[in-house]
Amino acid sequence: MQESLKVPAHVWKAATEGLLEEDHSAELGKIKTPTLIIWGDQDTFTRSDQETLMAAIAGSRLVCIAAPDTRPIGRSQNASPPIWWPLSKP
């Protein structure tokens, strides 16, 4: 975690924006491995986005983390621990 904090925010932003430039949604149906999709209720991506992933990946499961801040970068050391609850059955 400490090493990640050394990287400037603009670098993280550029790296994650690059992930969003290509559409791989047609490939999701090829995933045959049990898949756990983790979504934080404070995440930028919406629950609907995660449900779309779950629908595209057969047998996947969606879990929500309720926390003041679920982002790994910049999370406060004093943040309360996350609370997990399943949003779908396996």
Long-range contacts (C-beta under 8 A, 24 or more apart in sequence): 1-72, 4-72, 4-73, 5-73, 5-74, 9-73, 9-74, 12-73, 25-56, 28-53, 28-56, 28-57, 29-56, 29-57, 29-58, 31-57, 31-58, 31-60, 32-58, 34-59, 34-60, 34-61, 34-90, 35-59, 35-60, 35-61, 36-60, 36-61, 36-63, 37-61, 37-62, 37-63, 38-63, 38-65, 39-63, 39-64, 39-65, 39-87, 40-64, 40-65, 40-66, 40-67, 40-70, 40-71, 40-82, 41-65, 41-66, 41-67, 41-70, 42-67, 42-68, 42-69, 42-70, 42-71, 43-70, 43-71, 47-87, 50-87, 54-88, 59-90, 61-86, 61-88, 61-89, 61-90, 62-86, 62-87, 62-88, 63-87
